Amino acid sequence: MKSALVSSLLFALALAGAVPKKVDYNGFKVLRVNLNEKLDKLEALEKLATHVLNPGKASFVDVVVAPENVDAVNALSAATVITEDVGAALKEEGGFSAYAGSETWFTAYHSYADHLQFLRDLQAGYTSNSAIITAGTSVEGRTLTGIQIWGTGGRGSKPAVLIHGNVHAREWITSKTVEYIAWQLLTKYSTDATVKSLVDKFDFYIVPIVNPDGFVYTQRTDRLWRKNRQTVSSSRCVGRDINRNWPYKWDAPGGASTDPCSETYKGVAAGDAPENKGLVAQVQQLKASRGIRLYLDIHSYGQYILWPYGYDCNLRAENDAQHRNLATRAASAIRAVSGTAYTIGPSCSTLYATTGSSTDYTDVTGNSTYSYTYELRDTGKYGFSLPANQIQPTVRETWAGIVSMLKDA
Ligand SMILES: [Zn+2]
């Protein structure tokens, strides 16, 4: 009787559309489309594309296009094929693995629940110098969960290193990378002199998934979703871009969209995404205590290390030269591990304009000494769906880059 009730309830939910069907990307292509800085082309392209993968680029953009729209995109502008079949590429990513509390964690992708379990188990192994922390709540009520790590000075006694991952939901390699940093700091603390010196020098605040709703949505419904899951009354489109919603230069023109259907929708007001409210409070709290030495916002893809500013291509941070020094050495450290080449520079002039971005906020309002955005592997071949066999190489090379920064910072 009970199971009959449950199944009829599930059936009713399915009819009501409450159980969304997963987006099938078989036959979809990723096309790189030349824009030549023409905005009208971009608008037409956005209507034809299922997703814009690198929104903000003025010279060219990579777009996911349904089979029936490929001809129309080609008619609009010269396009080259980056991925022949997105569905096939997603299969190469590998399925979810069962949770494993060891370094094999970094050889496959996992469910959101398993990510939380990973953090809890890691913390449980090192209760004297780590704690689970939270940074507010998402639109759908999930807690933004992270881990704090400290050394001999005791909890909260040193300048903060703040690290955020998976801001954009589809960038799965980023939470793995951020978790690897926490993993290394704790598991190597007692055996590796370099790690010990870093953990004794800073207080680490590490949040691997700051957009949990979007992340869950990429796993259940649309693998290529970017934004959070916040609605807006004026539109049927969903989601704010968390990295265009920070309350610094949110109003500046040109680096975000006011269209709720856009991948870079900035929101109705500065900092009006619940996730941003939690992250802003976290930054303010750290600023008010020991201050922030280094902020890292980990994204993919493109292989960039970027620093302020995003909102103005001519403006330079007061300590631009120091930012460049640290980034130069980090890029060399990464290249020494694997040969992976990174491009470095101030974000607006190096990649594209962004307003309401995390690193502009932490630099100016958060008073962080250093603020960087990493864009991890690759340069477009797999894009967001990096195959599972690239997780370990990516987290290891990025660790080398971040250790280099931590030594210098
Ligand atoms: Zn991103």
Boltz pocket constraint, residues with backbone or C-beta under 6 A from the ligand:
constraints:
  - pocket:
      binder: B
      contacts: [[A, 167], [A, 168], [A, 171], [A, 298], [A, 299], [A, 300]]
      max_distance: 6.0
